[in-house]
Amino acid sequence: MFDLINGLPWHPLVVHAVVVLLPLAVLGTIAIAIRPAWRLAYGPLVVAFAAISVILIPIATSSGESLEKRVGDPGKHAELGDQLIWFAIPLLVLVLALVVLERRRAGGKPAIGPGALPTIVAGLAVLVALANVVQVYRIGDSGAKAVWSDQVSSQSGGGEGDGDAG
C-alpha cells in the first residue's frame, strides 16, 4: 500500500517526518516534565507531535517493508524499526497524562491518585523520552549503514586521513 509516491519510495519521506516529529516530542516532553508551568501552554503541541509520530511509525514500517521487496533486506534496521512503536506509544500516554493532570489541577478539580503522581509521571516521561532518543538513533544508524556502508567503503580508498590536508 505504501510503496511509491510520484515514482519515489514512501519510506524515506515518512521516516524523515518521524525523525523530526518524534525528537521534537521528546524535547517537548522533557521541557514540560521539568517546567510544569509550560504544560498548559505547550502540552497540547507536544501531545500532537507524539500522536502524529505514533500514527506515522506504522506507515514508515509498512513502507519500509515495501522498499525491502525492491532493494533487499536492510538487516537489523527493519527489526529495530518495528520496535519503535513500543517506545513511542508510552511516550504519548505519559505526555498526555502530564497534560491531563495539569489541566485538572488548573481547573480546580480533585487530584487523581497521590499528590506525587504528577512528579512520578514526569519522571517516567523523561525516562521514556530518553529511551525514544536512543532507539531513534539506533534505527537511523542501522539504516544509514544498510544504505551507505558499501558505497562509502568502496569509494573511500582507505579511510580517514587519506585526503589532502592542505
C-alpha positions, 0 to 999 in steps of 0.5 A: 500500500505504501510503496511509491509516491510520484515514482519515489519510495514512501519510506524515506519521506515518512521516516524523515517526518518521524525523525523530526516529529518524534525528537521534537516530542521528546524535547517537548516532553522533557521541557514540560516534565521539568517546567510544569508551568509550560504544560498548559501552554505547550502540552497540547503541541507536544501531545500532537507531535507524539500522536502524529509520530505514533500514527506515522511509525506504522506507515514508515514500517509498512513502507519500509517493508515495501522498499525491502521487496525492491532493494533487499533486506536492510538487516537489523534496521527493519527489526529495530524499526518495528520496535519503535512503536513500543517506545513511542506509544508510552511516550504519548500516554505519559505526555498526555497524562502530564497534560491531563493532570495539569489541566485538572489541577488548573481547573480546580478539580480533585487530584487523581491518585497521590499528590506525587503522581504528577512528579512520578509521571514526569519522571517516567516521561523523561525516562521514556523520552530518553529511551525514544532518543536512543532507539531513534538513533539506533534505527537511523544508524542501522539504516544509514549503514544498510544504505551507505556502508558499501558505497562509502567503503568502496569509494573511500580508498582507505579511510580517514586521513587519506585526503589532502590536508592542505 
